[in-house]
């Protein structure tokens, strides 16, 4: 990263965190070396690309040797171009740049360029993902404006910026809805809904029956439910003419693979449109409410890239400690939090710091959300009950224990038997990473205490837990304030809370979201998300608390206040990244 410096011209476009290199090298391999890649990795890449014919940049990502962002940083060095990082996406002003965006269909996988900034003199900053295509991009852009400056961004960033900022996915739904006489009208409506949700990076779709002849469609974006549409439904039930809401549910039911009485669970397959096929998985749960079936579609991105561990936002001490855990030959780290809190992102980013050329990395997941070429990844099946699912996971884990692993990712521990087998792996010379669903790090200890073995009803041995775990990391995601419309928060209560935990300056200005937002954040007042966290490090003192079943309050006291979920959140408020209202929404109401 030292090869890249701050690009001061980025400030002219309102993008403060862009980078560039003063050096230009002859090859991507040389640039990767400047980025810190070892000679061993470079030699492996050259051999692999020679044999397979694969592109070196894509191979870095596919093999798990680095992220797309790391590759693009190297490309910026290779071509001597500015680099537009992923975190800069929150500064894109689509309301000012729409006239410069290309027109591309939803199915297009190749986006030639995306405008990302505009200077006061009218010069447009445009991102491309290939330094060898500069002239092609300029030829296209010069038909619109001659005042253009180019920068490099990963394909992931180009896709996200274009699809979320410049592509009107609502029009797809409205167009499908308007096709009154089309035989596949309702299939097209569902497909348009799926495209919209994926392009907006939603985590869930909710189809909710309302009183009367109406049904609502919501999407959850950045952890918050947003109304997408209200459409007609038939409240009289089966035997009467179905309306739009009912027809869409019928399409979903026909494509859902598993059914069980009043509850339907399964996945979508045949209805997934081409533009997102293979990039997302959709888990469906339909429950028969007293009014009408309610449907929730969980969206899982399976073609995404791992986050850069350095960019997640840990403080220096926590980052150092987590990297120390990842370097151990045995032990276990649990990352905990509710659904959609960033557990998988954190685990994958941390495990990507492990060299896959010198270690055997194996995983058991459901589903496999991030494909990494040099990891041995296994998909544990979704089965009918918690008992049979646990049996399946234990079977896989025991098989992996015999296949010479150094590091093991155990997707989730949620019962005593799977937790016990994961602890056994960690106790026998393997470094194990796992996730759990609890509200905080100390509450994960309490949950482990409450687990009981199938058949015997015996609890887990807490001495084993205490001696095996490196630590428990709790994570959450807070929405970030919009950079363009946030307003000053002069409430005394805000300053009081921050001063209780952090040494903030009397001159520090705090912010809150603007009611009604602005065009840049689409009226939300927030844009993007940032992680908050707390790490319960298993020091000698904490191990004693765990093994003696000390009260959870004593475990909470073992975490430094400024490094608790609440404390790290207040740190973001102090820096103007989020508001105390958002922190209360996500953290305070749960654990205080």
Secondary structure, DSSP 8 states (H G I E B T S, - for coil): -TT-EE-GGGGGGT-TT-EE-S---S-HHHHHHHTT--HHHHHHHHHHHHHH---HHHHHHHTTSS-HHHHHHHHHHHHT-EE--GGGGGG--HHHHGGGS----TT------EEEEE-TTS-EEEEES-GGGHHHHHHHHTTT-S-EEEEE--HHHHHHHIIIII--HHHHHHHHHH-TT-TTHHHHHHHHHHHHHHHTT-SEEEEEEETTTEEEEEEEETTEEEEEEEEE--TT-TTS---HHHHHHHHHHHH---EETTEEEEE--TT--GGGTTTEEEEEEEEE-SSSEEEEEEEEESB-----GGGS---HHHHHHHHHHHT-SSEEEEEE-STTSSHHHHHHHHHTTS-TTTS-EEEEESS--B--TTSEEEE----SSHHHHHHHHHHHHHHHHTTT-SEEEE----SHHHHHHHHHHHHTT-EEEEEE--SSHHHHHHHHHH-B-TTT--B--HHHHHHHEEEEEEEEEEEEE-TTT-EE---HHHHHHHHHHS---TT---EE--TT--GGGTTSSEEEEEEEEEEEE--HHHHHHHHTT--HHHHHHTS-GGGSHHHHHHHHHHTTSS-HHHHIIIIIHHH-
